[in-house]
Amino acid sequence: MRRPDEDEFTEFAAVTIRRLRRTAYLMCGDWHRAEDAAQDALVKVYRRWNRIDRSEGLVSYAHKAVVTSVLDQARRPWRREHLDDPGDDILTAPDALQAVDDRSVVIAALAALAPGQRACVVLRHYADFSVEQTAEILGIGEGAVKSQTSRGLAHLRQLLGLTERSAS
């Protein structure tokens, strides 16, 4: 890689790593795995730096790489975590409605979602990608993004003790 490209990538990585790490964390609920996924994503971006179309969205490409990395990690047999009951104690506390602001409750609720739903919810509502961008990042149709997001949000409302009335 040429020196100007190297400098440009270094600047991009410095600006983007924090957002990639947070997105990965919201998807997997583990800071160590999130750090690994963000680094893996930046390695993928670095390897393709000269071939990536900057007009198509470098950040979108990096997010696609981080999502792929998180999902790949989850498929590894030694990484699988089994939840006995998605409504664990942390989610069924009597004051769950007031605890929505508590990060640990939201992270636990996100972890209870199916991986596809979690990816759609995180990309749409945390990373603020459009339906079209999310579909491209995940490699699925726009209709699938809409339905996965809708199901994921409905499941989150249920886990967090929210009703349609109180969510409005």
SENUPA-212531 format. One record per residue (C-alpha): residue number from 1; residue in three letters; chain; x, y, z. Coordinates in pm, whole numbers, plus 50000, padded with zeros to 5 digits. Layout:
N
REC  nr rest kette     X     Y     Z
REC NUM  ALA     A     X     Y     Z
...
This chain:
168
REC  nr rest kette     X     Y     Z
REC   1  MET     A 50000 50000 50000
REC   2  ARG     A 50126 50346 49913
REC   3  ARG     A 50206 50589 50193
REC   4  PRO     A 49911 50827 50124
REC   5  ASP     A 49674 50527 50124
REC   6  GLU     A 49831 50403 50446
REC   7  ASP     A 49776 50741 50609
REC   8  GLU     A 49419 50757 50481
REC   9  PHE     A 49345 50410 50619
REC  10  THR     A 49502 50494 50956
REC  11  GLU     A 49283 50802 50984
REC  12  PHE     A 48974 50605 50882
REC  13  ALA     A 49051 50331 51137
REC  14  ALA     A 49106 50582 51417
REC  15  VAL     A 48776 50754 51345
REC  16  THR     A 48574 50434 51289
REC  17  ILE     A 48705 50181 51544
REC  18  ARG     A 48495 50309 51834
REC  19  ARG     A 48169 50292 51638
REC  20  LEU     A 48253 49946 51503
REC  21  ARG     A 48337 49824 51854
REC  22  ARG     A 48010 49956 51996
REC  23  THR     A 47806 49803 51715
REC  24  ALA     A 47978 49469 51768
REC  25  TYR     A 47921 49494 52143
REC  26  LEU     A 47550 49554 52097
REC  27  MET     A 47538 49247 51875
REC  28  CYS     A 47733 49009 52098
REC  29  GLY     A 47722 49159 52449
REC  30  ASP     A 48091 49096 52519
REC  31  TRP     A 48355 49370 52499
REC  32  HIS     A 48638 49124 52425
REC  33  ARG     A 48450 48966 52136
REC  34  ALA     A 48348 49311 52016
REC  35  GLU     A 48712 49425 52013
REC  36  ASP     A 48809 49114 51816
REC  37  ALA     A 48526 49169 51568
REC  38  ALA     A 48616 49536 51517
REC  39  GLN     A 48980 49449 51459
REC  40  ASP     A 48884 49170 51218
REC  41  ALA     A 48665 49417 51030
REC  42  LEU     A 48946 49671 50999
REC  43  VAL     A 49182 49399 50874
REC  44  LYS     A 48928 49314 50603
REC  45  VAL     A 48896 49682 50511
REC  46  TYR     A 49275 49720 50503
REC  47  ARG     A 49318 49422 50270
REC  48  ARG     A 49064 49566 50024
REC  49  TRP     A 49146 49933 50077
REC  50  ASN     A 49254 50003 49718
REC  51  ARG     A 48954 49815 49574
REC  52  ILE     A 48675 49959 49789
REC  53  ASP     A 48456 50211 49611
REC  54  ARG     A 48463 50516 49837
REC  55  SER     A 48140 50651 49685
REC  56  GLU     A 47946 50340 49794
REC  57  GLY     A 48027 50399 50158
REC  58  LEU     A 48342 50296 50332
REC  59  VAL     A 48164 50298 50669
REC  60  SER     A 47895 50066 50533
REC  61  TYR     A 48161 49825 50411
REC  62  ALA     A 48331 49831 50752
REC  63  HIS     A 47999 49768 50928
REC  64  LYS     A 47928 49478 50694
REC  65  ALA     A 48267 49334 50788
REC  66  VAL     A 48203 49377 51163
REC  67  VAL     A 47856 49220 51140
REC  68  THR     A 47997 48927 50946
REC  69  SER     A 48273 48887 51202
REC  70  VAL     A 48030 48885 51496
REC  71  LEU     A 47800 48636 51325
REC  72  ASP     A 48097 48413 51233
REC  73  GLN     A 48217 48420 51594
REC  74  ALA     A 47871 48317 51713
REC  75  ARG     A 47874 48015 51481
REC  76  ARG     A 48193 47876 51629
REC  77  PRO     A 48104 47586 51858
REC  78  TRP     A 48321 47708 52147
REC  79  ARG     A 48150 48049 52138
REC  80  ARG     A 47791 47929 52160
REC  81  GLU     A 47613 48039 52470
REC  82  HIS     A 47281 47887 52567
REC  83  LEU     A 47020 48086 52748
REC  84  ASP     A 46789 47868 52956
REC  85  ASP     A 46518 48129 52955
REC  86  PRO     A 46526 48458 52765
REC  87  GLY     A 46336 48607 53057
REC  88  ASP     A 46625 48575 53300
REC  89  ASP     A 46608 48747 53640
REC  90  ILE     A 46768 49067 53511
REC  91  LEU     A 46486 49109 53260
REC  92  THR     A 46199 49034 53499
REC  93  ALA     A 46288 49270 53780
REC  94  PRO     A 45978 49443 53921
REC  95  ASP     A 46104 49782 53811
REC  96  ALA     A 46198 49667 53460
REC  97  LEU     A 46016 49961 53304
REC  98  GLN     A 46232 50206 53498
REC  99  ALA     A 46545 50004 53426
REC 100  VAL     A 46518 50041 53049
REC 101  ASP     A 46781 50312 53067
REC 102  ASP     A 47016 50071 53238
REC 103  ARG     A 47261 49947 52978
REC 104  SER     A 47294 49602 53126
REC 105  VAL     A 46921 49539 53093
REC 106  VAL     A 46914 49652 52733
REC 107  ILE     A 47226 49451 52646
REC 108  ALA     A 47076 49142 52808
REC 109  ALA     A 46755 49194 52613
REC 110  LEU     A 46949 49236 52288
REC 111  ALA     A 47139 48915 52363
REC 112  ALA     A 46808 48729 52389
REC 113  LEU     A 46716 48820 52030
REC 114  ALA     A 46788 48590 51739
REC 115  PRO     A 47114 48693 51564
REC 116  GLY     A 46936 48825 51254
REC 117  GLN     A 46690 49029 51456
REC 118  ARG     A 46969 49164 51675
REC 119  ALA     A 47174 49264 51370
REC 120  CYS     A 46880 49444 51210
REC 121  VAL     A 46782 49627 51529
REC 122  VAL     A 47140 49734 51603
REC 123  LEU     A 47213 49849 51247
REC 124  ARG     A 46880 50029 51205
REC 125  HIS     A 46841 50189 51547
REC 126  TYR     A 47192 50218 51687
REC 127  ALA     A 47411 50257 51380
REC 128  ASP     A 47130 50453 51211
REC 129  PHE     A 47153 50281 50873
REC 130  SER     A 46860 50293 50633
REC 131  VAL     A 46662 49983 50539
REC 132  GLU     A 46849 49971 50208
REC 133  GLN     A 47192 50004 50371
REC 134  THR     A 47108 49741 50633
REC 135  ALA     A 46991 49503 50362
REC 136  GLU     A 47316 49554 50174
REC 137  ILE     A 47530 49509 50485
REC 138  LEU     A 47353 49188 50585
REC 139  GLY     A 47311 49057 50232
REC 140  ILE     A 46934 49014 50267
REC 141  GLY     A 46628 49174 50109
REC 142  GLU     A 46473 49497 50229
REC 143  GLY     A 46153 49313 50324
REC 144  ALA     A 46356 49079 50545
REC 145  VAL     A 46519 49377 50715
REC 146  LYS     A 46178 49530 50786
REC 147  SER     A 46029 49208 50922
REC 148  GLN     A 46338 49115 51128
REC 149  THR     A 46351 49466 51273
REC 150  SER     A 45981 49461 51354
REC 151  ARG     A 46001 49120 51520
REC 152  GLY     A 46316 49219 51707
REC 153  LEU     A 46161 49539 51842
REC 154  ALA     A 45844 49354 51944
REC 155  HIS     A 46055 49095 52129
REC 156  LEU     A 46258 49372 52297
REC 157  ARG     A 45937 49540 52413
REC 158  GLN     A 45821 49210 52558
REC 159  LEU     A 46154 49142 52730
REC 160  LEU     A 46173 49491 52872
REC 161  GLY     A 45814 49483 52994
REC 162  LEU     A 45696 49754 52757
REC 163  THR     A 45355 49752 52596
REC 164  GLU     A 45256 49922 52276
REC 165  ARG     A 45083 50192 52483
REC 166  SER     A 45383 50270 52703
REC 167  ALA     A 45629 50249 52413
REC 168  SER     A 45454 50534 52231
